[in-house]
């Protein structure tokens, strides 16, 4: 559930006080295992939505003990399913925003057809990110080989003023012989934030104070509040502690140009998720969790 986020009465104050505004968030904790996710994600922000086409295809279901608690599993069918995570309506254009999520390629092989994401809006165009032939790609740029069965974090920064975007992927170092690994055996990570805090937008954050914004503490630096053990490394991208045996590597694309491919949802900023047509016998699926769209802090 999203009880850790600000109640609606505080949201309008966030951009003025901290320069940050959450436009979409869902971690699926309030959803029913085995069913499709709620089309209106629980908690703040108010007005974000999920759109599924066709409405109830049966291959987009909430699973227990996915990546971090409940997660959303999207398995391909011969008939394509499209999913859109729509941000809240805004009264003015968003100059820049970040789309971010944790994912895992479950039982993918180099032969698994393309799985792709489009991030953007009708007016400004879209960023394109995909998994193709066992590789992460930003448009036509190869970023890295996908480490199948391991959790990765995707961060897409869109600059609508320049009409550009960059993609950063963090994942465990590639290993050979595991192209069909299952996400159920992914390396376990622990929250780096202390009890009572949750990692959001680059910092550990607690509940709202009387000014209407969340107090927070940094993950790095002299006043760091991270609580990793001696045998772990701190991943500042998603606020977790990881065993030194599986250090994460990061790769960032070059600056890419937004395309004019139009997502569903009109002028609203959205993350679209879909795949190329595929025979239903392929065991691959994509597991996604803790999805965010937000304006970055100044």
Rosetta blueprint (number, residue, H / E / L):
1 X L
2 X L
3 X L
4 X L
5 X L
6 X L
7 X L
8 X H
9 X H
10 X H
11 X H
12 X H
13 X H
14 X H
15 X H
16 X H
17 X H
18 X H
19 X L
20 X L
21 X E
22 X E
23 X E
24 X E
25 X E
26 X E
27 X L
28 X L
29 X L
30 X L
31 X L
32 X L
33 X L
34 X L
35 X L
36 X L
37 X L
38 X L
39 X L
40 X L
41 X L
42 X L
43 X L
44 X L
45 X L
46 X L
47 X L
48 X L
49 X E
50 X E
51 X E
52 X E
53 X E
54 X L
55 X L
56 X L
57 X L
58 X L
59 X L
60 X E
61 X E
62 X E
63 X E
64 X L
65 X L
66 X L
67 X L
68 X L
69 X L
70 X L
71 X E
72 X E
73 X E
74 X E
75 X E
76 X L
77 X L
78 X L
79 X L
80 X L
81 X L
82 X E
83 X E
84 X E
85 X E
86 X E
87 X L
88 X L
89 X L
90 X L
91 X L
92 X L
93 X L
94 X L
95 X L
96 X E
97 X E
98 X E
99 X E
100 X E
101 X E
102 X E
103 X E
104 X E
105 X E
106 X E
107 X L
108 X L
109 X L
110 X L
111 X L
112 X L
113 X L
114 X L
115 X E
116 X E
117 X E
118 X E
119 X E
120 X E
121 X E
122 X L
123 X L
124 X L
125 X E
126 X E
127 X E
128 X E
129 X E
130 X E
131 X E
132 X E
133 X L
134 X L
135 X E
136 X E
137 X E
138 X E
139 X L
140 X L
141 X E
142 X E
143 X E
144 X E
145 X E
146 X L
147 X L
148 X L
149 X L
150 X L
151 X L
152 X E
153 X E
154 X E
155 X E
156 X E
157 X E
158 X E
159 X E
160 X L
161 X L
162 X L
163 X L
164 X E
165 X E
166 X E
167 X E
168 X E
169 X E
170 X E
171 X E
172 X E
173 X L
174 X L
175 X L
176 X L
177 X L
178 X L
179 X L
180 X L
181 X L
182 X L
183 X H
184 X H
185 X H
186 X L
187 X L
188 X L
189 X L
190 X E
191 X E
192 X L
193 X L
194 X L
195 X L
196 X L
197 X L
198 X E
199 X E
200 X E
201 X L
202 X L
203 X E
204 X E
205 X E
206 X E
207 X E
208 X E
209 X L
210 X L
211 X L
212 X L
213 X L
214 X E
215 X E
216 X E
217 X E
218 X L
219 X L
220 X L
221 X L
222 X L
223 X L
224 X L
225 X L
226 X L
227 X L
228 X L
229 X L
230 X L
231 X L
232 X E
233 X E
234 X E
235 X E
236 X L
237 X L
238 X L
239 X L
240 X E
241 X E
242 X E
243 X E
244 X H
245 X H
246 X H
247 X L
248 X E
249 X E
250 X E
251 X E
252 X E
253 X L
254 X L
255 X L
256 X E
257 X E
258 X L
259 X E
260 X L
261 X L
262 X L
263 X L
264 X L
265 X L
266 X L
267 X L
268 X L
269 X L
270 X E
271 X E
272 X E
273 X E
274 X E
275 X E
276 X L
277 X L
278 X L
279 X L
280 X L
281 X L
282 X L
283 X L
284 X L
285 X E
286 X E
287 X E
288 X E
289 X E
290 X E
291 X E
292 X E
293 X E
294 X E
295 X E
296 X L
297 X L
298 X L
